[in-house]
Amino acid sequence: MSIITISRGSYSRGKEVAEGVARRLGYDCVSRDILLDTSELFKIPEIKLERAIHDAPSILDRFGVGKERYVALIRTALLKVMREDNLVYHGLAGHFFLQGVSHALKVRIIADIEDRVKLEMQRKSISEKEARRMLVKDDDERNKWAQFLYGINTTDSRLYDLVIHIRKISVEDAVDIICHTVNTQPFQTTPESWQSMENLALGAAVKAALIDLNPAVEVCADNGIVHIKARVSETLQQDMENSLKNHAWAIRGVKEVHVEVAPISFYED
């Protein structure tokens, strides 16, 4: 039982690879579904989430969904799904949310710009110039989003276990490579890696519940024990501590709650 995340650019054949791997292994394949889950969980219209992904980062503020809240909600929905294992996920920097989970195989699919241009020309019946313009724009937006939301460069090969270049290696070859790799011992679920996933999922759920109280709140969980750190003006410390505890206790799976609230100086930036 494993999780596979596939990071890709547009028209790099990554979607085909993800779907092929899922079929071969009998795994679920998830991408846009996360938007639907997030929309339902947190009562945010799906169209707002879709536009937030495809438009400039500043659109989040116009929707009243700040950066911290947006990341918290997406992270919660994604980890909620990934707790089930046997999953192929492509899109939305899924690998970023699985740090420390050893049974997650992180894959990056790349392709030459010329091959991508040809594919986009064929699929959309547009000129080479228009296809190239759209791809460059899309790549730029994806990179800006990754930096803005997660502080990462998704093209950095160090983030992945496998980087596969689709050219000499076909889509079918890529599927073979990924399926072989994920069945090796390092990517099998262990009690320890399962607990790491549970800890991440619980911490994410608690943070999402607290994000409106304190957007900069920090949360970590370990076997049901939740640790919360927040900063607030000195006059509101006690009220904030009580509110954070009450909201955290409302989340299923929480066994203990420890809150550390530090004051913010009036003159502090």
QUIDARA-V888010 format. One record per residue. N is the residue number from 1. PHI is phi in degrees with one decimal (* if undefined). PSI is psi in radians with two decimals (NA if undefined). BURIAL is + if it has 9 or more other ideal C-beta (glycine too) atoms within 8 Angstrom, else -. Layout:
N_PHI_PSI_BURIAL / N_PHI_PSI_BURIAL
//
This chain:
1_*_2.18_- / 2_-147.1_3.02_+ / 3_-123.3_2.41_+ / 4_-122.1_2.17_+ / 5_-109.3_2.35_+ / 6_-121.9_1.99_+ / 7_-94.0_2.46_+ / 8_-156.5_2.76_+ / 9_-94.3_2.96_+ / 10_-67.3_2.46_+ / 11_56.4_0.62_+ / 12_-104.0_0.09_+ / 13_76.0_0.16_+ / 14_-63.5_-0.64_+ / 15_-63.4_-0.73_+ / 16_-62.9_-0.72_- / 17_-62.6_-0.82_+ / 18_-59.2_-0.80_+ / 19_-67.1_-0.63_+ / 20_-66.8_-0.73_+ / 21_-63.2_-0.77_+ / 22_-60.8_-0.76_+ / 23_-63.0_-0.79_- / 24_-62.3_-0.72_- / 25_-91.5_-0.21_+ / 26_74.1_0.47_- / 27_-92.0_2.79_+ / 28_-74.6_2.58_- / 29_-118.0_2.13_+ / 30_-126.9_2.41_+ / 31_-149.0_-1.51_+ / 32_-63.9_-0.35_- / 33_-54.7_-0.56_- / 34_-62.6_-0.63_+ / 35_-61.7_-0.74_+ / 36_-63.9_-0.75_+ / 37_-62.8_-0.75_+ / 38_-64.7_-0.75_+ / 39_-59.8_-0.76_+ / 40_-72.1_-0.71_- / 41_-65.8_-0.69_+ / 42_-119.4_0.25_- / 43_57.2_0.69_- / 44_-108.4_2.15_+ / 45_-52.4_2.34_- / 46_-57.5_-0.64_+ / 47_-60.5_-0.57_- / 48_-67.5_-0.71_+ / 49_-67.1_-0.72_+ / 50_-61.9_-0.79_+ / 51_-66.6_-0.61_+ / 52_-63.8_-0.58_+ / 53_-74.6_-0.71_+ / 54_-93.0_-0.28_- / 55_-102.0_-3.07_- / 56_-63.0_2.59_- / 57_-54.7_-0.53_+ / 58_-62.7_-0.29_- / 59_-65.0_-0.41_+ / 60_-58.4_-0.77_+ / 61_-65.9_-0.61_- / 62_-67.9_-0.47_- / 63_-88.6_-0.04_+ / 64_73.7_0.35_- / 65_-119.4_1.56_+ / 66_-65.8_2.93_+ / 67_-53.1_-0.89_+ / 68_-61.5_-0.75_+ / 69_-67.2_-0.75_+ / 70_-58.2_-0.86_+ / 71_-62.9_-0.73_+ / 72_-61.9_-0.72_+ / 73_-70.3_-0.80_+ / 74_-62.1_-0.78_+ / 75_-60.4_-0.74_+ / 76_-63.3_-0.82_+ / 77_-63.8_-0.73_+ / 78_-65.4_-0.84_+ / 79_-68.1_-0.53_+ / 80_-59.8_-0.74_+ / 81_-72.0_-0.73_+ / 82_-72.2_-0.24_+ / 83_-61.6_-0.37_+ / 84_-80.1_-0.24_- / 85_66.4_-3.09_+ / 86_48.6_1.02_+ / 87_-140.8_2.44_+ / 88_-113.9_2.14_+ / 89_-119.2_2.30_+ / 90_-131.5_2.24_+ / 91_113.4_2.83_- / 92_55.5_0.64_- / 93_49.8_0.80_+ / 94_-58.7_-0.58_+ / 95_-61.7_-0.50_+ / 96_-64.0_-0.57_+ / 97_-84.3_-0.08_+ / 98_-112.4_0.48_+ / 99_-64.0_2.25_- / 100_90.9_-0.04_- / 101_-98.1_1.83_+ / 102_-72.1_-0.39_+ / 103_-88.5_0.27_+ / 104_-99.5_2.10_+ / 105_-93.1_2.09_+ / 106_-105.4_2.09_+ / 107_-121.9_2.47_+ / 108_-119.3_2.21_+ / 109_-104.9_2.22_+ / 110_-125.6_2.80_+ / 111_-151.4_2.69_+ / 112_-65.8_2.55_- / 113_-60.7_-0.62_- / 114_-65.6_-0.71_- / 115_-67.1_-0.66_+ / 116_-66.9_-0.69_+ / 117_-62.1_-0.80_+ / 118_-60.0_-0.74_+ / 119_-65.1_-0.72_+ / 120_-68.8_-0.64_+ / 121_-59.9_-0.77_+ / 122_-66.8_-0.77_- / 123_-72.8_-0.55_- / 124_-111.0_-0.02_- / 125_53.0_0.93_- / 126_-123.6_2.97_- / 127_-74.1_2.86_- / 128_-61.1_-0.73_- / 129_-61.5_-0.78_- / 130_-68.4_-0.71_- / 131_-62.6_-0.75_+ / 132_-64.9_-0.74_+ / 133_-60.7_-0.77_- / 134_-66.7_-0.69_+ / 135_-67.1_-0.76_+ / 136_-61.9_-0.74_- / 137_-63.3_-0.78_- / 138_-64.8_-0.74_+ / 139_-61.4_-0.73_+ / 140_-63.4_-0.75_- / 141_-65.5_-0.72_+ / 142_-61.6_-0.76_+ / 143_-65.3_-0.71_+ / 144_-63.4_-0.71_+ / 145_-63.4_-0.79_+ / 146_-62.0_-0.73_+ / 147_-68.3_-0.76_+ / 148_-66.5_-0.83_- / 149_-82.9_-0.74_+ / 150_-117.6_-0.19_+ / 151_69.0_0.52_- / 152_-127.3_2.75_+ / 153_-103.7_1.88_- / 154_-65.0_-0.24_+ / 155_-86.2_-0.08_- / 156_-71.5_2.00_- / 157_-64.2_-0.35_- / 158_-69.1_-0.23_- / 159_-80.1_-0.17_+ / 160_-123.5_2.73_+ / 161_-84.6_-0.57_- / 162_-134.2_2.39_+ / 163_-122.5_2.08_- / 164_-117.5_2.19_+ / 165_-95.5_1.96_- / 166_-80.7_1.79_+ / 167_-162.5_-1.46_- / 168_-65.6_-0.64_- / 169_-83.6_2.07_+ / 170_-80.8_3.02_- / 171_-58.7_-0.77_+ / 172_-64.5_-0.69_- / 173_-61.4_-0.75_- / 174_-61.2_-0.73_+ / 175_-60.0_-0.77_+ / 176_-59.6_-0.81_- / 177_-62.0_-0.80_+ / 178_-66.2_-0.77_+ / 179_-64.0_-0.69_+ / 180_-64.5_-0.80_- / 181_-65.3_-0.75_+ / 182_-68.4_-0.33_+ / 183_-87.8_-0.01_- / 184_-80.1_2.82_- / 185_-56.7_-0.72_- / 186_-60.2_-0.35_- / 187_-108.4_0.31_+ / 188_-89.3_2.52_+ / 189_-68.6_2.30_- / 190_-118.5_2.87_- / 191_-55.3_-0.63_- / 192_-70.5_-0.75_- / 193_-71.5_-0.58_+ / 194_-62.8_-0.74_+ / 195_-65.9_-0.63_+ / 196_-59.6_-0.74_+ / 197_-65.0_-0.77_+ / 198_-60.0_-0.73_+ / 199_-62.1_-0.78_+ / 200_-63.0_-0.77_+ / 201_-65.1_-0.75_+ / 202_-67.6_-0.77_+ / 203_-59.8_-0.70_+ / 204_-65.4_-0.74_+ / 205_-64.7_-0.71_+ / 206_-66.4_-0.77_+ / 207_-61.2_-0.72_+ / 208_-61.8_-0.58_+ / 209_-73.7_-0.38_+ / 210_-102.8_-0.19_+ / 211_-60.9_-0.57_+ / 212_-75.8_-0.41_- / 213_-75.5_-0.70_+ / 214_-153.6_1.70_+ / 215_-57.3_-0.46_- / 216_-97.7_0.23_- / 217_-60.6_2.50_+ / 218_-111.6_2.35_- / 219_-136.4_2.37_+ / 220_-139.2_2.66_- / 221_-131.6_2.57_+ / 222_-147.3_1.85_- / 223_54.0_0.74_- / 224_88.4_-0.16_+ / 225_-92.6_2.08_+ / 226_-107.0_2.28_+ / 227_-113.5_2.24_+ / 228_-123.6_2.32_+ / 229_-123.6_2.36_+ / 230_-149.4_2.74_+ / 231_-124.3_2.43_+ / 232_-157.2_2.84_+ / 233_-61.3_2.59_- / 234_-58.0_-0.63_- / 235_-68.6_-0.35_- / 236_-104.9_0.10_- / 237_-56.5_-0.91_+ / 238_-65.1_-0.75_- / 239_-62.3_-0.72_- / 240_-65.7_-0.75_+ / 241_-59.9_-0.77_+ / 242_-65.0_-0.73_- / 243_-64.8_-0.75_+ / 244_-62.7_-0.74_+ / 245_-62.9_-0.81_+ / 246_-62.3_-0.75_- / 247_-68.2_-0.66_+ / 248_-66.7_-0.70_+ / 249_-64.9_-0.34_- / 250_-75.6_-0.19_- / 251_-88.4_2.26_+ / 252_-61.5_2.35_- / 253_101.5_-0.19_- / 254_-78.7_2.22_+ / 255_-107.8_-0.60_- / 256_-143.2_2.65_- / 257_-131.9_2.19_+ / 258_-120.8_2.18_- / 259_-118.4_2.30_+ / 260_-120.7_1.93_- / 261_-110.9_2.14_+ / 262_-109.6_2.53_- / 263_-77.1_2.61_+ / 264_-101.6_2.22_+ / 265_-67.7_2.53_- / 266_-59.3_-0.57_- / 267_-95.0_0.04_- / 268_-76.3_2.46_- / 269_-70.5_NA_-
//
